[in-house]
Structure formats: C-alpha cells, structure tokens
Amino acid sequence: YTIMGEKVITLDPYVAQDTFISISWNGMDQKGREIANGVYFYHLIAEKDGKIMFRGIFKLAKVK
C-alpha cells in the first residue's frame, strides 16, 4: 500500500517448505508499472492449518 492507502499489488499465497521464507517481488504494481521511490506498507499474514498464526503491518522504502 502507498502512504495514501492505495493498494499496489497482492502477491499470490506462498506455501512454505522450510522455516526461512523469502518472497520475491519485482517492484512492479498490479498493472506492471515500476513503483516510485518512497515509503510503502505491507500486510503479512502467516497461517498454519487454516489458522492465523501471525499477522502484521510493516514499512518498507524503495530507493533507487
């Protein structure tokens, strides 16, 4: 999400096979455009057996 609350992209659910997880993203929005430099927020939900184990909102910055 942008700092104005606009959704940038929703990534497909990822099924973990290990304890360390890395999710790749190419920095493009839902329409295939590169996002601008700035601050963004992401919402992360971790589930196990259909139950939410962790949920959080975090900041990231894109600087190029």
Buried (B, 14 or more C-beta within 10 A) or exposed (E): EBEEEEEBBEEEEEEEEEEEEEEEEEEEBEEEEEBEEEEBEBEEEEEEEEEEEEEEEEEEEEEE
